[in-house]
């Protein structure tokens, strides 16, 4: 049976790898599409990426929530708070920008802003992984 610490580390590493691919490759790539092409591709992309992102994000929220509440360890409480911040950024900033890409006649500004906004999630998920590695086994 997998230890919860190992599971947490795997989820944190998965989100770290995913966010850096999104930040350095996928989102900047959106800016090279013409308007009709991005409308077609983006709907497919968002549906498909949700199957990868959502299980990881839900797992991270659950694991950190459980560990923070069951152990009262400061490192888990901080991890849980950082995880909640990524959820807030996702639902308050990123998802509306994705909606704009689908809906606006000229979505290029929304695509560029998505790259910019996503840096905060990239930094946070990087910090979460670093703290996860440093606190592993303690």
N, C-alpha and C positions, 0 to 999 in steps of 0.2 A: 504494500500500500504506500502511496506517495505521501511524503511529509508535506505539511502545509507550507513550510518555509521554501521547499523546493518548488512547489506549485506556484507560490508567489513570485519567486525568482524567474520562473519560466514565463509567467504572464507578463511581468515587468520587462523581461528581455524581448518578448514578442511585440509588445507595444513600442518599445524603443526602436527595434528594427523597422517595424511598419511605419512609424512616424517619420523616420529619416528617409525612407524610400519615398513616402508621400511628399515630404518637404523638398527633397532635392531633385526628384524625377517627375512624379505624377502631377503635382499642382503647377510647377513651372511649365510643364508640357501643355497644360490647358491653354496657355497664352499663345500657342502656335496654331491653334485651330481657328478656322473661319467660323462665323456665327452658326451656319446651318450644320456644320460638322460637329461642333461642340454640343449643340442641342441633342443630336442623335447619340453621340458617345456618352455624354454626361449622365443621361438617364440610366443607361446600362451600367456605367461605372458605379454610380451611387448605390444602385440595387445590389450589385455584386460585392462591393467593398464592405457593405453593411454586414454581410455574412461572416466576414473576417474580423471586423472591428468590434461589433457589438458583443460577441461572446468574450472577447478579451477585456473590454471595458467593464462589462457586468461582473466578470470574474475578479478583476482588480478591485472594484468597489466592494464586492462581497468579502473578499479575503481581508482587505485592510479594515473594513468595518468590523468584521468578526474579531480580528486580532486586536484592534484598538479597544473594543469594548470588553473583550475577555481578559486582556492582560494589562490594560491601562499603561502600556509602554509608550513613552514619548515618541519614539521613532515610528511606531505604528500609527499613533494619532496624527503625526505630521504627514505620514504617507497617505492616510485616509483623507486628510484635509487637502493635500495636493491632488489626490484623485478626484475629489469633489470639484475642485477648481477646474480640472480638465473637462469634467462633465458640463460645468457652467459655460466655459468657453465654447465647447462643442455646440450646445443647444442655444446659447444666446448669440453667438457670433458666426460659427462655421456653418451650421445648418441653414440659417437665413441666407448666407452668401451662396450656398449651393442652390437654394430655391431661386435666388436672383439669376444665377447662371441659366437655369431652366426657363425662367419667365421673362426676363428683360430682353428687349429687342437688341440692345447693345450690352452684352454681358462682360466685355473685356475689363472694365473697371472692377467688377465683382471678382473676376478671376484673379486679377492682380492683388486685390485686397485679401483674397483668401490665402495667397502665398504669405503675405505680410502677417495676417492674424494667426496663421498656423505656427509661426515661430514660437509663440508663447507655449503652445502645447508641446512643441518639440523640446523646448528647454525643460519644461516641467517633467515630461516623461523621461528625459535624460537624467534629471536629478533623482527621480524616483528609482531608476535602475541603479544609479551610483549608491544611493543610501541602502538599497536592497542588498547589493553586493557587500558593502562595508559592514552591514549589520548581520549578515548571514552567519548563523551558528552562535550568535551571542545571546 
